Amino acid sequence: EEVDIQAVLDAAMPHMHHSCESVLETYPDDDEAVTAIVRRMAFVAIYNRQLDILALVPDEAEREGLRDEFVEELEDSCDDDPGRLLAGAVDMAVKNTMEAYD
């Protein structure tokens, strides 16, 4: 399935100014909005790092585990520095998750 990377980038761009803290302040009771923003940023990070997750992790159950690991990495990063740019925290979480998987 071909993904329109420009559409993903366009959807992520308006949120790139957010820190870990500000995204939660902006969407205080909307977990779905925060999840959607993080998902877009994670997609951008995966794209920028040229990772083919489906090829690297063909097993669906293992991909589920990656998601849990990613969430944990992101929470740790944001807890350490709530003022950190969310996109940077997401990128590091992607990097650390994939390194841990290797």
Stockholm file with secondary structure:
# STOCKHOLM 1.0

chainA/1-102         EEVDIQAVLDAAMPHMHHSCESVLETYPDDDEAVTAIVRRMAFVAIYNRQLDILALVPDEAEREGLRDEFVEELEDSCDDDPGRLLAGAVDMAVKNTMEAYD
#=GR chainA/1-102 SS CCCCHHHHHHHHGGGTTCBHHHHHHHSTTCHHHHHHHHHHHHHHHHHHTTCCHHHHCCCHHHHHHHHHHHHHHHHHHHHHCTTSBHHHHHHHHHHHHHHHHC
#=GC SS_cons         CCCCHHHHHHHHGGGTTCBHHHHHHHSTTCHHHHHHHHHHHHHHHHHHTTCCHHHHCCCHHHHHHHHHHHHHHHHHHHHHCTTSBHHHHHHHHHHHHHHHHC
//
